[in-house]
């Protein structure tokens, strides 16, 4: 009889296998009342930031409230608002109602952008009379105008989705720079990338970048110091066509902010890519640090100059040298780097390096946020409804991680089987 239980035990153990993490857009697909919020998560790529976090609470807005927030706002401003609605801690209904001293100040994704002045990257949660839980920005003078409405979904203790009645904003939050109103070369020069800006203009690549801004563009702009670093190749030895290719190699034909780069896998095509495996690069992530690996050199993504869907401008510490142009050790410039393309004929192709240095393996891109201490099951919320079939479908689609408590269940199952086999 004991052997008949083995298939059942195997199926049980398979069911305990951990999931692949939460997927916020897949979860919200089952809730049409949040379709506008969910759409903006995808457009701004904030969903990538949420999915890369182990512990997070999403304060979602119903369609009417989200429509009012987004009216006449740039996607960059909407992205700031979504960042502030994403808490880097786990709050379920019970934890909301049991706040120590009746209030809490919690960190948001907006704090991680580097744009948050003072305590503007925090949200104040306060328990009011009558069981009402209210939210407000932590900036001075902010009012508790947003209230907890109901629980949408929890994946203890990793993801909690809660509906609130109104956006959480403060003066200046939505005033983000817009790509449509920006002068690309002026932005680059202001960010300390004057040499790169000069090359982009003189080579004609600026027009290529501008024509791509409507569909999607990410620029990796080396700072001025990168052109003065030891070992930088002599750009004056490149033909005009090769210089254009090199500059296009510093851009992607898609909107890919830093948070999306952190979870990128495999090789990434650049604007210079002409075929499979040509003029591409890979991403190496270590916590919040992101570097680009060309196969010849590695460059760290230093800062964000502009992030307005579908355009993103990032600065990098070094020139990105494609192996197709600089497969061997690049010859350093004998003097100052020339800033204009040369009309000289293209040099003979460099030989591939015989034994390139091994690339560092990128660790998991998921930044760690410490989970909240385990609490008892969430209590009933003001307007909670039972889980629907759509909820279950979203769970399957998202591959949400199951609680670690299943480990105890698996141990018990093995113990029971051992006892049974021992008595057989």
N, C-alpha and C positions, 0 to 999 in steps of 0.2 A: 504493500500500500504506500510505503514511504516514497518509492520512486515515482509514483503517480503525481506527487505534489511538486516534483522538481520543475516541470514546465510552468506551473502556476507561480512558484517562487521566482523563477527567472523573469516572468512577465512583470511581477511586482517590482523587482529590482530595477528593470528597465524604466518603469514608470517613475522611479526616484531619481533618475539621471538629471543633473542640473541643466537648466535652460541656458540660452545664449545671451541673456540680458534683456532688459525691457526695450520696447520700441514704442515711443509715445504716439507717433502718428498712426501706427497700426491699432493701438488701443482706442484712440479717438475716432477712428474710422467707424466704429460701432455706435457713435453718438452724433447724429446729424445736427443736433442743437449747438455743437461746437465746431461745425465744419469751417467757418470763417477763421476762427482761431487756429485750427489745425492747418489750414491752407497757408497762413502767414508763418507758422512754424517751419513749413517746408520751404517757402520762398526765401526766408531770411537765413535758413540753415541753422536756426536755433535748435531744431530737433536733433541735429548731430551733437550739439553740446549737451543736451539733456540725456541722450542715449549713452554718452561716454561717461556719465556720472554714476557711481554706485549708489549714492543716497541723494534723493532729490524729491522735492514737492512742487508740483505744477499747480498754480492757481489759474484756472481756466475761466474764460468769459463766454457767456452765451452769445449767440450771433448778434443780437441787438446791441449789447454793450460793446462788442468787438467792432462792430460797424461804426459806432459813434467815436471810438478811439482812433480808428484808422482814417476817418474822414479828413481829406486834404493833408494827410501827413506823408512824408517820404518813407520808403521802406527802411531807411536807416533809423528814423525816429521810432517807427513801429518795432524795430528790432531792439532798441533800447528799452521800450516798454515791456516787451516779452522777457528780456533779461531780468527786469525788476520783478516780474511775476513768477520767477523761478527761484525757489528757496533751496539752499544747499544743506538741508536737513530734512528729516522725516517727520511730518506732522499728519497724524490721522485725527479723526474727530475727537477721540478721547483725549489725546495729548493737547489738542486745542483748548478743550474745556478744563484741563487740569494744569494749566501753566503755573509754575512757581511764582508766587506773589502777584498772580493775575496778569502778567505781561511778559513778553520776551522780545528781544532784538535779534534778528536772524540775518545771516549773510545771504546775498542773492548772486545770481550769475553776473549782474551788472557790476558788482564789486571786482570781478575777475577781468574786466575789460581794460582796466587802467584808466578809464574815463571818469570814474566816480570820485568826485571831490568830497573831502570830509567824510561824513557818514551817509552819503547819498546812495551808497551801495547796499544799505541795510533796510529792512522792513520791520516796522513795529507791529506786533500782534498783541491785542489787549482784550481781556474778558470784560464785558460790560454787564450791566444789570439785565436780568431776565434771560440769562443764558446766551446773549448775543456775543459773538466773537467778531471783532473789527480789525481792519488792516489799514495801515498808513505808511507813507514814506517816513524814513527816520530823520529827514531834514527838518530844521526848526520851522515851526508854524504849520506843519502838515496836519490835516484833519483826518479823523477816522471815518472816512466817507464810504469805505468798502466793507462789506460784511460777508461772513461765511454763509453760504446758502445750503449746500449739500455735499455729500461725499459722492465721488464718481467712481473711483477705483483705487484699491490699495494692493501693493505687492510688498508685504512686510518683509524686512524693514528697508526696502530699497526705493520704491516708488509710491508716491501718494498723489492722487489727482483730486483736487477739491474745486468746487465751483464757488466763485465769489460774485458779488452783485455789480461791482463797478471796477474800473481800472485803478491802479495805484500809480500816481504820477506826482511830480514836483516841477516847479518852474525850471525850464531849460532841458528837461529830459528828452523831449521830442525834437529839440533843435539840433539835430545831427547834420553834419555836412552832406550835401547831396551831389552825386556824380553829375547830374544834369546841369547843376549850377557851378561846377568846379572847373577850373583851368588846370589841366593835367600837368603841364610843365611847371606851373606856379606851385602846385602841391608838392611835386618832386623837389623843386629847389628849396622850398620851405622846410622839407624833411631832411635836408642835408645831402641830397642826391643830385647836385648841380651837374657833375660830370656825366652821369647817366642821362639826365635830361637833355644836355647839349648833344650827346651822341644820338639820342632818339630823334631830335629835331633835324640835325644835319644829315642823317641817313634816310630820312623820309619815313621811318618806322612809326612816328607819331600818328600819321594818317592811318596806318594799319591798325594801331591801337584804338583810335577814335572810331573807326568803322566797326569795330568789334564790341563797342561798349553797350550797344542795345541788346545783344544776344548773350553776352557773358564774357568777362575779362578779369583775369587776376595777374597783376604785375609784381615781379620780385625785383625791386630796385636796389642795387648795391649803393651803399653810402660812399661819399667821396674818399674816405680813408681806404676803402677796398681797392681803389685804383692805384693807391700808393704803396700797397703791401708788398713785402719782398716776394719775388718769384712771379709777380703778375706778368703775363705774356705781353709782348710788344704788339699792341693792336694795330700799329701802323703797317705791320707786315701782312695784314689781312686785306683781301680784295674787298671792294664795295659790297659784293654779294655775300661774302663770308661775314662781314660786319653786320649786315642786316640779319643774317641767320643767327648770329650770336645774340643780338638784341631780342629777336623773337623767341629765343630759347629762354629768355628771362620773363616769359609770360605764358599763361594758360588760356585756352579758348573757352574757359568756363568760369563761373563764379565759385571760387573755392577759398573761403576765409580760413583763418588759422585753425579754428575748431574743426573744420572739415578735413584739413590736411592731417590733423592728429590721428584720424581714424582711417586715412587712406591706405590702401593695400596695393602692392605690386607697383609696376612702373606707371608713371603718369605722362601722358602725351603733352607736349608743349606746342606753342604756335609755330615752332620750327619743325615739328614732326612731319615727315613726308612719307612714312611707312612704318611697318611693324618694327619696333625696337630702335627706331632712328630718332635721335635728338629727344629722348625722354629722360626722366629722372625719377628718383624714389625718395620717399620720406622716412626719416628716422625720428621717432618720438621718444622722449624720456620725460615722463610727467608732463609738465606744461611747456617744456622746451621742444621746439620743432626745428629740425634741420633738413636741408635738401642735399641729396647725394647724387652727384652727376656721374660717378665712376672715375672721375679725375680728382675732384675736390669735394669738400662739404662746406655748406654755408648755413649759418643759423638764421632763422626768421626772427628779426629783432623787434619790429614794431608794426602797428597798423596805422597807415596814413589815411586811408579812406576805406570805409566798409558800407557801401550802399548798393544793395542788390540791383542789378547784376554785376557790379564793378567792385573790385577789391584791390587796393594798392598796399603792398607790404614791403618793408625794407629788409635787406639781408646784409650780413657782415662781409661777405666775400663775393667776388665774381663767380658766376656759374659757368664752368668751363666744360662744354660737351666733349665727350671722347672722340666724336667724329671730327672735330677740329683740333683737339689737343690731346690725342691719344697717348703721346709720349710726354716726357717732361717738357713743359712749355719753356721756350727760350725767353728769359726776362728781357725787358726793354733796357737798352743801354742808357737811356736818359729818361726825362719826363714822358709820360704816356701821351701819345698824340690823341687829340680829341676829334679829328675829322677823318673820314674814311680815305684810304689810299687808293690811287688809281693803278697801283702796281699790279702785275699779274699775280694770280693766286700761287702760293708756295706749294711745293710738292707735298702730297698727303703724308702726314706723320705716321710712322709705324705704330701698330698697336703695342701697348706695353706688354712684355712677355709674361710678367707675373704681377698683375695688379694686386694691391693690398686688399686683404679680405675686408668686406664691409661689416660694420657692426650690426648685429641683429636687433631690430627694434623691439623693445618690450611692449607689453600691453599698453595701449594709449589711454586706458581708462584712469583718470585721476581719482584718487581716493578721497572720499568725504566720510568722516567717521559716522557710523550709523548711531541712531538714538538707542538708548538702553531699551531692552524688550519691555513692553507693557502688555497689559491684558488686551483682549480683543476689543476693537473700536466699538464704542457705544453708538446707539442710534443717533443719527443726525437730524436736524430739523426737517429735512424733506427727503430722507433717504428712501430709495425704492429697492425692491429685491433685484438681485442680479438676473439679467435677462439672457436669452440665448445669444443675442448680439455680443453681450459681455464675454461669454465663453468663447465665442469665435475670435474675438479680439485677443483673448489670452493665448489661444493657439497660434494665431498669426504673429503675435509679438514675441513668442518664445520667452515669456517672462520667467525669471529665475524663481525657483521654489525655495521656501525657507530652509535653512540648514537643519531645522529640527527633524527633517525626514531621515537624517543619519541615525537618530535613535531608533526610528521605526525599522530601518534596515537591520540594525544590530539585533533587535528583538526577534525579527523574522529568522535570521540565521540561528539564533539561540534555540528557537522553537524547533527548527528543522534538525539541529544537532541532537536535541532531546528525543525527537521522534525516531531518528535513525538509530540512536543508541538503544532505544527500547525495542527496535524491530528484530 
